[in-house]
């Protein structure tokens, strides 16, 4: 099932204070970036973030879910209605995220 553009826009609205969040559509889903680094995505109208230590510290009870078959597990963010929490989560994760790969 593909994710809706409405859900994407809702999540992006929650993240407006960060000023540097972008996305890329990919096969009906959306990959989310903060300052050029992938921090998560929207899969089947669920916000999933990378399983990094900062995310685990802020969401110790978060469920691990597969964004799609064959992928690594990610953490489900249930507090999408809390913009302050969401922005804090993404900012805290930034240092733990891998740098983007250089294109050849």
C-alpha positions as CSV (number, residue, x, y, z in Angstrom):
1,X,0.0,0.0,0.0
2,X,1.4,3.4,-0.9
3,X,1.5,6.3,1.5
4,X,-0.7,9.3,1.0
5,X,0.6,12.7,0.1
6,X,-1.7,14.1,2.9
7,X,0.2,12.1,5.6
8,X,3.5,13.2,4.2
9,X,2.4,16.9,4.3
10,X,1.2,16.4,7.9
11,X,4.6,15.1,9.0
12,X,6.4,17.8,7.1
13,X,4.2,20.4,8.7
14,X,5.2,19.0,12.1
15,X,8.9,19.4,11.2
16,X,8.7,23.0,9.8
17,X,10.7,24.4,12.8
18,X,13.8,22.4,11.6
19,X,13.9,24.4,8.3
20,X,16.0,21.8,6.5
21,X,13.8,18.7,6.1
22,X,13.3,17.4,2.6
23,X,11.9,14.3,1.0
24,X,12.1,12.1,-2.1
25,X,9.3,10.0,-3.4
26,X,10.3,6.4,-4.0
27,X,7.9,3.7,-5.3
28,X,4.8,5.1,-3.5
29,X,6.7,5.9,-0.3
30,X,8.8,8.8,0.9
31,X,12.4,9.0,2.1
32,X,12.9,11.8,4.6
33,X,16.2,13.8,5.0
34,X,17.4,16.3,7.6
35,X,20.4,18.5,6.5
36,X,21.2,16.0,3.7
37,X,21.1,12.8,5.9
38,X,18.4,10.2,5.7
39,X,16.7,9.9,9.1
40,X,13.6,7.9,8.1
41,X,10.7,7.7,5.8
42,X,7.0,7.3,5.4
43,X,5.9,3.7,4.6
44,X,2.3,2.7,4.5
45,X,1.3,5.9,6.2
46,X,3.6,5.2,9.2
47,X,6.6,7.4,10.2
48,X,9.6,5.1,10.7
49,X,13.0,6.4,11.7
50,X,16.4,4.7,11.6
51,X,17.3,2.6,14.6
52,X,20.1,4.7,16.0
53,X,21.0,5.2,19.7
54,X,19.5,8.7,20.0
55,X,16.2,7.4,18.7
56,X,16.3,4.4,21.0
57,X,17.0,6.7,24.0
58,X,14.1,9.0,23.2
59,X,11.7,6.2,22.4
60,X,12.8,3.2,24.5
61,X,9.4,1.4,24.0
62,X,9.2,2.0,20.2
63,X,8.2,-1.0,18.1
64,X,10.6,-2.1,15.4
65,X,8.9,-2.6,12.1
66,X,10.0,-3.4,8.5
67,X,9.4,-0.5,6.1
68,X,9.2,-3.1,3.3
69,X,10.2,-6.8,2.9
70,X,13.9,-7.3,2.9
71,X,14.7,-4.0,4.6
72,X,16.3,-3.4,8.0
73,X,14.0,-2.8,10.9
74,X,13.2,0.8,11.8
75,X,11.5,2.4,14.8
76,X,7.9,3.4,14.6
77,X,7.2,6.9,15.7
78,X,3.8,7.1,17.4
79,X,4.1,10.7,18.6
80,X,3.6,12.3,15.2
81,X,1.1,14.7,16.7
82,X,3.7,16.2,19.0
83,X,5.7,18.6,16.8
84,X,8.1,19.5,19.7
85,X,8.9,15.8,20.4
86,X,9.3,15.1,16.7
87,X,11.7,18.0,16.0
88,X,13.7,17.1,19.1
89,X,13.9,13.5,18.0
90,X,15.2,14.3,14.5
91,X,17.7,16.8,15.8
92,X,19.0,14.3,18.4
93,X,19.4,11.7,15.7
94,X,21.4,13.8,13.3
95,X,24.9,13.1,14.8
96,X,24.2,9.3,14.8
97,X,23.2,9.2,11.1
98,X,25.6,8.2,8.4
99,X,26.8,10.8,6.0
100,X,25.4,10.6,2.5
101,X,27.4,8.6,0.0
102,X,29.3,10.5,-2.6
103,X,28.1,10.0,-6.2
104,X,30.7,8.9,-8.7
